[in-house]
Amino acid sequence: MAKIIVKQVKSIIGRPESQRKIVAALGLGRIGKQKEHEDTPSVRGMVAKVSHLVEIVEK
């Protein structure tokens, strides 16, 4: 299965609790932190909800 790398590029300070939980579920928490995930619809949906805070690098 394809892999994607999700990188946090903006802070979660001042963001709603739901967005904070999504960022934590993706394994992020600090600016610059990266995490590799399977390219599944559920991961893509989480990334879409916080697309203004993260960026995707397709592997």
Secondary structure by P-SEA (a helix, b strand, c coil): cbbbbbbbccccccccaaaaaaaaaaccccccbbbbbcccaaaaaaaaacccccccccc
